Amino acid sequence: MAINVRKSSCIRIGHRMDAQCANISLSTSSVIPWVDEIKYLGICILQSHTFQCSLANHRRSFYGSANAIWENWLHGVGESRFAIN
């Protein structure tokens, strides 16, 4: 099975997350990097002493969409789009 090094990364979770680790190298002499957060199925998993997920991107997207709807409703832009004939 081939491993795509560009899409792969390593993260440590637990009490020794700050400890320095050796690089993980593959038989193709490629190195998988250590990172502070990874994105898996749209969720950002953070390096921490306990398992933590970051919902900041989802929260930002939700509030951006909600603000756009609110602005359209306040200024009447959406009324012409939803006119019933």
MIDOSE-1310 file (N, C-alpha, C; in nm, 2 decimals, decimal comma, always signed):
residues 85
main	+0,08/-0,12/+0,00/+0,00/+0,00/+0,00/+0,09/+0,12/+0,00; +0,06/+0,22/-0,09/+0,14/+0,34/-0,10/+0,08/+0,44/+0,00; +0,17/+0,52/+0,06/+0,14/+0,62/+0,16/+0,17/+0,76/+0,09; +0,07/+0,84/+0,09/+0,09/+0,98/+0,03/+0,15/+1,07/+0,14
vrks	+0,27/+1,10/+0,13/+0,34/+1,18/+0,23/+0,29/+1,32/+0,24; +0,25/+1,37/+0,12/+0,20/+1,51/+0,12/+0,07/+1,53/+0,20; -0,01/+1,42/+0,21/-0,14/+1,42/+0,29/-0,13/+1,36/+0,42; -0,01/+1,31/+0,46/+0,01/+1,24/+0,59/+0,08/+1,33/+0,69
scir	+0,05/+1,31/+0,82/+0,12/+1,39/+0,92/+0,10/+1,31/+1,05; +0,19/+1,34/+1,15/+0,18/+1,27/+1,28/+0,15/+1,38/+1,39; +0,08/+1,33/+1,49/+0,05/+1,42/+1,60/+0,05/+1,34/+1,73; +0,09/+1,40/+1,84/+0,10/+1,33/+1,97/-0,01/+1,39/+2,06
ighr	-0,08/+1,30/+2,13/-0,18/+1,33/+2,22/-0,15/+1,26/+2,35; -0,14/+1,33/+2,46/-0,12/+1,26/+2,59/-0,02/+1,34/+2,67; +0,02/+1,28/+2,79/+0,10/+1,36/+2,88/+0,24/+1,39/+2,83; +0,29/+1,31/+2,74/+0,43/+1,34/+2,68/+0,42/+1,40/+2,54
mdaq	+0,32/+1,48/+2,52/+0,30/+1,54/+2,39/+0,41/+1,64/+2,36; +0,48/+1,70/+2,46/+0,58/+1,80/+2,44/+0,72/+1,73/+2,41; +0,73/+1,60/+2,43/+0,86/+1,54/+2,42/+0,90/+1,53/+2,27; +1,03/+1,55/+2,25/+1,08/+1,55/+2,11/+1,08/+1,40/+2,06
cani	+1,03/+1,39/+1,94/+1,02/+1,25/+1,88/+1,11/+1,25/+1,75; +1,15/+1,13/+1,73/+1,23/+1,11/+1,60/+1,14/+1,11/+1,48; +1,19/+1,15/+1,37/+1,11/+1,16/+1,25/+1,08/+1,02/+1,20; +0,96/+1,01/+1,15/+0,91/+0,88/+1,09/+0,94/+0,88/+0,95
slst	+1,03/+0,79/+0,90/+1,07/+0,78/+0,76/+1,02/+0,65/+0,70; +0,99/+0,66/+0,57/+0,94/+0,55/+0,50/+1,05/+0,49/+0,42; +1,02/+0,37/+0,36/+1,12/+0,30/+0,28/+1,16/+0,39/+0,15; +1,08/+0,48/+0,11/+1,11/+0,57/+0,00/+1,20/+0,69/+0,04
ssvi	+1,25/+0,69/+0,16/+1,33/+0,79/+0,23/+1,25/+0,92/+0,24; +1,12/+0,91/+0,24/+1,04/+1,03/+0,27/+1,01/+1,04/+0,42; +0,99/+1,16/+0,47/+0,97/+1,18/+0,61/+0,83/+1,23/+0,64; +0,75/+1,17/+0,73/+0,62/+1,22/+0,77/+0,64/+1,33/+0,87
pwvd	+0,59/+1,45/+0,86/+0,61/+1,56/+0,95/+0,53/+1,55/+1,08; +0,58/+1,60/+1,19/+0,51/+1,62/+1,31/+0,44/+1,76/+1,31; +0,31/+1,76/+1,34/+0,23/+1,89/+1,34/+0,16/+1,91/+1,47; +0,11/+2,03/+1,48/+0,03/+2,07/+1,61/-0,12/+2,04/+1,59
eiky	-0,17/+2,03/+1,47/-0,31/+2,00/+1,45/-0,32/+1,93/+1,31; -0,42/+1,84/+1,31/-0,45/+1,77/+1,18/-0,60/+1,78/+1,16; -0,64/+1,77/+1,03/-0,77/+1,78/+0,99/-0,82/+1,64/+0,94; -0,92/+1,58/+1,01/-0,96/+1,45/+0,97/-1,12/+1,46/+0,96
lgic	-1,17/+1,43/+0,84/-1,31/+1,43/+0,82/-1,37/+1,57/+0,85; -1,30/+1,67/+0,83/-1,35/+1,81/+0,85/-1,33/+1,86/+0,99; -1,28/+1,78/+1,08/-1,26/+1,82/+1,22/-1,11/+1,84/+1,25; -1,08/+1,95/+1,31/-0,94/+1,98/+1,35/-0,91/+1,91/+1,48
ilqs	-0,82/+1,82/+1,48/-0,77/+1,75/+1,61/-0,64/+1,82/+1,65; -0,64/+1,87/+1,78/-0,53/+1,94/+1,83/-0,43/+1,86/+1,91; -0,31/+1,90/+1,91/-0,21/+1,83/+2,00/-0,23/+1,89/+2,14; -0,25/+1,80/+2,23/-0,28/+1,84/+2,37/-0,26/+1,72/+2,46
htfq	-0,27/+1,75/+2,59/-0,26/+1,65/+2,70/-0,38/+1,56/+2,70; -0,49/+1,61/+2,65/-0,61/+1,53/+2,64/-0,67/+1,54/+2,50; -0,76/+1,46/+2,45/-0,81/+1,46/+2,32/-0,89/+1,59/+2,31; -0,86/+1,68/+2,21/-0,93/+1,80/+2,19/-0,95/+1,82/+2,04
csla	-1,07/+1,88/+2,01/-1,11/+1,91/+1,87/-1,13/+2,06/+1,86; -1,10/+2,12/+1,75/-1,12/+2,26/+1,73/-1,24/+2,28/+1,64; -1,34/+2,35/+1,68/-1,46/+2,38/+1,60/-1,46/+2,53/+1,55; -1,34/+2,59/+1,56/-1,33/+2,73/+1,52/-1,37/+2,76/+1,37
nhrr	-1,32/+2,67/+1,28/-1,35/+2,69/+1,14/-1,50/+2,67/+1,11; -1,57/+2,57/+1,18/-1,71/+2,55/+1,16/-1,79/+2,67/+1,22; -1,75/+2,72/+1,34/-1,81/+2,83/+1,40/-1,80/+2,95/+1,31; -1,68/+2,98/+1,26/-1,66/+3,10/+1,17/-1,75/+3,09/+1,05
sfyg	-1,76/+2,97/+0,99/-1,84/+2,95/+0,87/-1,99/+2,97/+0,90; -2,04/+2,92/+1,02/-2,18/+2,93/+1,05/-2,21/+3,08/+1,08; -2,13/+3,15/+1,15/-2,16/+3,29/+1,18/-2,15/+3,38/+1,05; -2,06/+3,35/+0,96/-2,05/+3,42/+0,84/-2,18/+3,40/+0,76
sana	-2,23/+3,28/+0,75/-2,35/+3,26/+0,68/-2,47/+3,33/+0,75; -2,48/+3,32/+0,88/-2,59/+3,38/+0,95/-2,58/+3,53/+0,94; -2,47/+3,59/+0,94/-2,45/+3,73/+0,92/-2,50/+3,78/+0,78; -2,46/+3,70/+0,68/-2,50/+3,73/+0,54/-2,66/+3,73/+0,53
iwen	-2,72/+3,62/+0,59/-2,87/+3,62/+0,59/-2,93/+3,73/+0,66; -2,87/+3,76/+0,78/-2,92/+3,88/+0,86/-2,91/+4,01/+0,78; -2,80/+4,04/+0,72/-2,78/+4,16/+0,64/-2,88/+4,17/+0,53; -2,90/+4,06/+0,46/-3,00/+4,06/+0,35/-3,14/+4,08/+0,40
wlhg	-3,17/+4,03/+0,51/-3,30/+4,05/+0,57/-3,32/+4,19/+0,61; -3,22/+4,25/+0,68/-3,23/+4,39/+0,73/-3,25/+4,49/+0,62; -3,17/+4,47/+0,51/-3,17/+4,57/+0,41/-3,27/+4,54/+0,29; -3,34/+4,44/+0,30/-3,45/+4,41/+0,20/-3,40/+4,36/+0,07
vges	-3,27/+4,32/+0,06/-3,22/+4,27/-0,06/-3,28/+4,14/-0,10; -3,32/+4,06/+0,00/-3,37/+3,93/-0,03/-3,52/+3,93/-0,07; -3,59/+4,04/-0,06/-3,73/+4,05/-0,09/-3,75/+4,04/-0,24; -3,67/+4,10/-0,32/-3,69/+4,09/-0,47/-3,66/+3,95/-0,52
rfai	-3,57/+3,88/-0,45/-3,53/+3,75/-0,50/-3,65/+3,64/-0,47; -3,73/+3,66/-0,37/-3,83/+3,56/-0,33/-3,97/+3,61/-0,36; -3,98/+3,70/-0,46/-4,11/+3,75/-0,49/-4,20/+3,64/-0,56; -4,33/+3,64/-0,52/-4,42/+3,54/-0,57/-4,51/+3,61/-0,67
n	-4,52/+3,55/-0,79/-4,60/+3,62/-0,90/-4,73/+3,56/-0,90
